[in-house]
């Protein structure tokens, strides 16, 4: 239905279409010669006067013919009794004041009750009321009658059980100018939303002429999209096109019914015909709602990509299918109550599914959501009109048709876009398949290598010397057999620390070590009453997330500890046993000196033997001191010692090395007696001897070894010698047994020197970055620092 807006006015202006003179007969037109000598009015003045006269005539004619159309002065509704009363009863109730005025000029009546409206019309003087009609802007009614003030029927249509499409406006009864009234008796199932306005019959005729063209354009677009996608369905065999064609077909049939086309074509006259028509209408609605859900599932590929949404869409299809038994059991009344809920559920479910797939990155869902969202928005506006929340206008009344036209067009584009993307994905998948096939062909040798590596890894994990495990929280996720045996179990996999209490000290230490990244710990675990020494190193799987677990490697060092202790015991015995013969040799040398006069050669030999005995005794004592320092069992008693005297003793002991061009220079940056350090004489002398001996051996004949003694308040020595430390031991110069390039080197000199310095609060560091030289700095404690 098409209508003009309220207050629309049509102006009829009558304008003469020929000049006055041209309309006169030729026999009345006489041409006379103007008498000579008379005053003649100028031609310009005559033309101006004629134009002014014609303008006044046109304005007068237009003013006389331009009339205002009738207007609706007021709208009132019969307030009770709510029954189906006739016109006489309605007039009687009007005289009793039972018509309640509507201040907003609009009436909304939900439900299916019969009611009366009274329209108060104001017709201006000279207006032909019969040239106008009242348009209610609402065509869906099942009862529609109108009467004038005298009770004369002016229009009657619709006497069925259900709504029919009634697009005809109510013609105004011819009458005189002034106030008149029009009584309307109405009934509509589900809802009525009236927004009456006065329109001219000329506008009604023009819009009625335009209606077939508009409907033709709408259904032409729907049929064109249907045929186009039907062809694509037959060509591509894509289920989405089939569901689209089915859904578009059902939408077209739906609008054939709601626009009044189908009832007119079918010429429905009886109640039985009407019931069959509505049964077919509801069946079409069932198929329409179901096809929407099925099309959405197929288009959005929810079965694999979004199983949850796929189940919701299947539920929507099942809910739509339930509409048919509702119609068969409860009739159209139940169907009209149930169908709107199915429609709202369909709109919400399809919208949610499209939004979810778009959020998952399925790009065609964006086009789908655009078309579907516009369709739902138009349907929502129409539903609000049915509910009486939005005024009934042609825009809101026909919004679903506009939304459908846009939706079928956009969905057709979305289908084409989807097929394009799916083909691109198929081509990409095929290329990926070929690439994988090529990679699989090339990976045969890699699989063989992997099998070898797996075998090697299996051998490593099953190693009988090292326990390998992984733990998450309090549970062993993996443990090889060696680790289980180390902890006194046959198998640890799946057990917790509560099941293996003897493992707790080890695992606590590994947890602390793992926090320090590969730190090594050593602990003793109980194994059937005897202690088992285990050394372990652990590492977190993810340093930022300790809860993800730790892997660790455990070695049983019990036997190594036993052997080390046995070696130390043997060394202790050897030291003790060596010191006794040395004491005997020293006593024999003294007895020789006392026995009688000795010649020079004999005295030299005895002096050499005495030095050798003293050096050997000092080394045995140093070895004993180092052992005690390493084991932590040595009680140190540091005393203030003059550093100059210690350097002099070291120089005297190094006398055999100061030959063949070797030279040792000692320089003090303050008086020599100002340098006093804390320590024990024998150990401090041994430290200096070892460091200076290494420097002299490295320097050779390349130049002197220079010792600089500085800062009495914080004494330190800088030993600078030519020659570089061998590259292979620079990083571990002070480690135990680190030696290179010496035939009889033991790797204990630098190690013992640093150990002694640190035992008395000092330190020894080396700088090997200077090309051609080595600089060793010895830091010692002064008595005031104690």
Residue pairs with C-beta under 8 A, 6 or more apart in sequence:
1 135
1 137
1 139
1 167
1 211
1 394
1 397
2 207
2 208
2 210
2 211
2 214
2 394
3 135
3 137
3 169
3 197
3 199
3 203
3 204
3 207
3 394
4 135
4 197
4 199
4 200
4 203
4 207
5 197
5 393
6 72
6 195
6 196
6 197
6 198
7 71
7 197
8 69
8 197
8 198
8 199
8 200
8 203
9 68
9 69
10 69
10 200
10 202
10 203
11 66
12 65
12 66
12 67
13 61
13 62
13 65
13 66
14 61
14 62
14 65
15 58
15 61
15 62
16 57
21 29
34 40
67 124
67 126
67 127
68 124
68 127
69 124
69 127
69 132
69 198
69 200
70 121
70 122
70 123
70 124
70 127
70 129
70 132
70 172
70 198
71 121
71 122
71 198
72 105
72 119
72 120
72 121
72 122
72 134
72 196
72 197
72 198
73 120
73 121
73 122
73 179
74 101
74 102
74 105
74 119
74 120
75 101
75 102
75 105
75 106
75 107
75 117
75 118
75 119
75 120
75 196
76 99
76 100
76 101
76 102
76 117
76 118
76 120
77 99
77 100
77 102
77 107
77 115
77 116
77 117
77 118
78 85
78 90
78 93
78 94
78 98
78 99
78 100
78 115
78 116
78 117
78 118
79 98
79 99
79 100
80 93
80 98
82 113
82 115
83 114
84 114
85 93
85 116
87 147
87 151
87 183
87 185
88 151
90 116
90 183
90 185
91 151
91 183
93 99
94 118
99 116
99 118
105 195
105 196
106 193
106 194
106 195
106 391
106 392
107 117
107 192
107 193
107 194
108 191
108 192
108 193
108 194
108 387
108 388
109 115
109 186
109 188
109 191
109 192
109 194
109 388
110 190
110 191
110 192
110 387
110 388
111 190
111 191
112 142
112 187
112 188
112 189
112 190
113 187
114 143
114 185
114 186
114 187
115 185
115 186
115 187
116 183
116 184
116 185
116 186
117 183
117 184
117 186
117 194
118 181
118 182
118 183
118 184
119 134
119 181
119 182
119 183
119 184
119 196
120 179
120 180
120 181
121 129
121 172
121 179
121 180
121 181
121 182
121 198
122 178
122 179
123 129
123 175
123 176
123 177
123 178
123 179
123 180
124 177
125 177
126 177
127 177
128 174
129 172
129 173
129 174
129 175
129 180
130 171
130 172
130 173
130 174
131 200
131 201
131 202
132 171
132 172
132 198
132 199
132 200
132 201
133 169
133 170
133 171
133 172
133 198
133 199
133 200
133 201
133 204
134 146
134 169
134 170
134 172
134 182
134 196
134 197
134 198
134 199
135 169
135 170
135 196
135 197
135 198
135 199
135 204
136 169
136 170
136 184
136 194
136 195
136 196
136 392
137 194
137 195
137 196
137 197
137 391
137 392
137 393
137 394
137 397
138 188
138 192
138 193
138 194
138 195
138 392
138 397
139 165
139 166
139 167
139 260
139 397
140 163
140 164
140 165
140 166
140 188
140 258
141 157
141 158
141 163
141 164
141 166
141 186
141 187
141 188
141 192
142 158
142 159
142 160
142 161
142 162
142 163
142 164
142 187
142 188
142 189
143 158
143 159
143 185
143 186
143 187
143 188
144 155
144 156
144 157
144 158
144 166
144 184
144 185
144 186
145 153
145 155
145 156
145 157
145 184
145 185
145 186
146 153
146 154
146 155
146 156
146 170
146 182
146 183
146 184
146 185
147 153
147 154
147 182
147 183
147 185
148 154
148 173
148 175
148 180
148 181
148 182
148 183
149 180
149 181
149 183
152 173
154 170
154 171
154 172
154 173
154 182
155 168
155 170
155 171
157 166
157 168
158 164
158 166
160 271
160 274
161 271
161 274
161 275
161 332
162 189
162 274
162 278
162 332
163 188
163 189
163 190
164 260
164 263
165 258
165 259
165 260
165 263
166 260
167 208
167 211
167 260
169 199
169 204
170 182
170 184
171 201
172 182
172 198
173 180
173 182
186 192
186 194
189 336
190 336
190 386
191 386
191 387
191 388
192 388
193 385
193 386
193 387
193 388
193 390
193 391
193 392
194 392
195 391
195 392
195 393
215 259
215 261
218 255
218 401
218 404
218 405
219 252
219 255
219 256
221 405
221 408
221 409
222 248
222 251
222 252
222 255
222 404
222 405
222 408
223 252
225 248
225 408
225 409
225 412
226 245
226 248
226 249
226 252
226 408
228 412
229 241
229 244
229 245
229 248
229 412
229 415
230 241
230 245
232 238
232 241
232 415
232 419
233 241
233 242
233 244
233 245
236 419
238 419
239 298
240 295
240 298
240 299
240 415
240 418
241 415
243 291
243 294
243 295
243 298
243 299
244 295
244 299
244 411
244 412
244 415
246 287
246 291
246 295
247 288
247 291
247 292
247 295
248 408
250 284
250 285
250 287
250 288
250 291
251 288
251 404
251 408
253 262
253 284
253 288
254 281
254 284
254 285
254 288
255 400
255 401
255 404
256 262
257 263
257 277
257 281
257 284
259 401
262 277
263 277
266 273
266 277
268 274
268 277
275 332
278 332
278 335
279 327
279 332
282 323
282 324
282 327
282 332
282 335
282 339
283 324
283 327
285 323
285 335
285 339
286 320
286 321
286 323
286 324
289 316
289 317
289 319
289 320
289 323
289 342
289 343
289 346
290 317
290 320
290 321
292 320
292 346
292 350
293 313
293 314
293 316
293 317
293 320
293 346
293 349
293 350
294 313
294 317
296 302
296 313
296 349
296 350
296 353
296 354
296 368
297 303
297 310
297 313
297 314
297 353
299 364
299 368
299 414
299 415
299 418
300 306
300 309
300 353
300 354
300 357
300 362
300 364
300 365
300 368
301 357
301 362
302 309
302 310
302 313
302 353
302 357
303 310
305 357
305 360
305 362
306 353
306 356
306 357
306 360
309 352
309 353
309 356
309 357
312 349
312 352
312 353
313 349
313 350
313 353
315 349
316 345
316 346
316 349
316 350
319 342
319 345
320 342
320 346
322 338
322 342
323 335
323 338
323 339
323 342
326 334
326 335
326 338
327 334
327 335
330 338
340 383
343 379
347 376
347 379
350 372
351 369
351 372
351 373
351 376
354 365
354 368
354 369
354 372
355 365
355 369
357 365
358 365
358 366
358 369
363 417
363 421
364 414
364 417
364 418
364 421
367 410
367 413
367 414
367 417
368 411
368 414
370 410
371 406
371 407
371 409
371 410
371 411
371 413
371 414
372 407
372 411
374 403
374 406
374 407
374 410
375 400
375 403
375 404
375 406
375 407
376 403
377 403
378 399
378 400
378 402
378 403
378 404
378 406
379 399
379 400
379 403
381 390
381 396
381 399
382 396
382 397
382 399
382 400
384 390
384 396
385 391
385 392
385 396
385 397
385 399
390 396
460 468
461 468
461 480
462 480
462 481
462 482
463 480
463 482
464 481
464 482
465 482
465 555
465 556
466 482
466 553
466 554
466 555
467 479
467 480
467 482
467 483
467 484
467 485
467 486
467 487
467 534
467 553
467 554
467 555
467 556
468 478
468 479
468 480
468 482
468 483
468 551
468 552
468 553
468 554
469 476
469 478
469 479
469 480
469 483
469 492
469 551
469 552
469 554
470 476
470 477
470 478
470 479
470 541
470 549
470 550
470 551
470 552
471 477
471 507
471 510
471 549
471 550
471 552
472 547
472 548
472 549
472 550
473 547
473 549
474 496
474 497
474 498
475 494
475 495
475 496
476 492
476 493
476 494
476 495
476 496
476 500
477 493
477 549
478 493
479 491
479 492
479 493
481 491
483 492
483 554
484 490
484 491
484 492
486 525
486 532
486 534
486 554
486 556
487 500
487 502
487 503
487 506
487 525
487 527
488 502
488 527
488 528
489 495
489 500
492 500
492 503
497 503
497 504
497 507
502 525
502 526
502 527
503 525
505 523
505 524
505 525
506 523
506 525
506 534
506 536
506 554
509 521
509 522
509 523
509 536
510 521
510 536
510 538
510 550
510 552
511 538
511 550
512 519
512 521
513 519
513 520
513 521
513 536
513 537
513 538
514 538
514 539
514 540
514 546
514 550
514 552
515 540
515 546
517 539
517 540
517 543
518 537
518 538
518 539
519 537
519 538
520 535
520 536
520 537
521 535
521 536
521 537
521 538
522 533
522 534
522 535
522 536
522 557
523 533
523 534
523 536
524 531
524 532
524 533
524 534
525 531
525 532
525 534
526 532
531 558
532 556
532 558
533 556
533 557
533 558
533 561
534 554
534 555
534 556
534 557
534 558
535 554
535 555
535 557
536 552
536 553
536 554
536 555
537 552
537 553
538 550
538 551
538 552
538 553
539 550
539 551
539 552
540 546
540 548
540 549
540 550
541 548
541 549
541 550
541 551
542 548
568 627
568 631
571 623
571 627
572 624
572 627
575 620
575 623
575 624
578 616
578 620
579 617
579 620
582 613
582 616
582 617
582 620
585 609
585 613
586 610
586 613
589 606
589 609
589 610
589 613
592 598
592 602
592 606
593 603
593 606
598 606
615 653
618 682
618 686
621 682
622 682
622 683
622 686
622 752
625 634
625 682
625 683
625 686
625 756
626 748
626 752
626 755
628 634
629 755
629 756
629 759
630 755
634 759
636 680
636 759
636 760
637 680
638 678
638 679
638 680
638 760
638 781
638 786
639 678
639 679
639 680
639 681
640 676
640 677
640 678
640 783
641 676
641 677
641 678
641 679
641 681
641 684
642 672
642 673
642 675
642 676
643 672
643 675
643 676
643 677
643 709
643 715
643 780
644 668
644 672
644 673
644 675
646 677
646 681
646 684
646 685
646 688
647 666
647 688
647 707
647 709
649 681
649 685
650 685
650 688
650 689
650 692
651 658
651 664
651 666
651 692
653 685
653 689
654 664
654 689
654 692
654 693
654 696
657 693
657 696
657 697
658 664
658 696
660 701
661 700
661 701
662 696
662 699
662 700
662 701
662 705
663 703
663 704
663 705
664 692
664 696
664 704
664 705
664 707
665 704
665 705
665 706
665 707
666 707
666 709
667 706
667 707
667 708
667 709
668 675
668 709
669 708
669 709
669 710
669 711
670 709
670 710
670 711
670 712
672 709
674 712
675 709
675 712
675 715
676 712
676 715
676 782
676 783
677 684
677 715
677 760
677 780
677 781
677 782
677 783
678 760
678 761
678 780
678 781
678 782
678 783
678 785
678 786
679 756
679 760
679 780
679 781
680 760
683 756
683 759
683 760
684 756
684 760
686 752
686 756
687 752
687 753
687 756
687 757
687 778
688 778
690 749
690 750
690 752
690 753
691 719
691 749
691 750
691 753
691 764
691 776
691 778
692 705
692 707
692 719
693 749
694 749
694 750
695 705
695 719
695 721
695 774
695 776
696 705
696 721
697 742
698 721
698 722
698 723
698 724
698 725
698 774
699 705
699 721
699 722
699 723
700 722
700 723
702 722
702 723
703 721
703 722
705 719
705 720
705 721
706 719
706 720
706 721
707 717
707 718
707 719
707 720
708 717
708 718
708 720
709 715
709 716
709 717
710 716
710 717
710 718
712 782
713 782
713 784
714 779
714 782
714 785
715 779
715 780
715 781
715 782
716 777
716 778
716 779
716 780
717 777
717 778
717 780
718 775
718 776
718 777
718 778
719 775
719 776
719 777
719 778
720 773
720 774
720 775
721 773
721 774
722 772
722 773
723 772
723 773
723 774
724 768
724 771
724 772
724 773
724 774
725 733
725 766
725 768
725 774
726 740
726 741
728 740
729 738
729 739
729 740
730 768
732 738
733 750
733 766
733 768
734 750
734 751
734 753
734 754
734 764
734 766
735 747
735 751
736 747
736 748
736 751
737 746
737 747
737 748
737 751
738 747
738 750
738 751
739 745
739 746
739 747
750 764
753 764
753 778
754 763
754 764
757 763
757 764
757 778
757 779
757 780
758 764
760 780
760 781
761 780
761 781
761 785
762 778
762 779
762 780
762 781
763 778
763 779
764 776
764 777
764 778
764 779
765 776
765 777
765 779
766 774
766 775
766 776
766 777
767 774
767 775
767 776
767 777
768 774
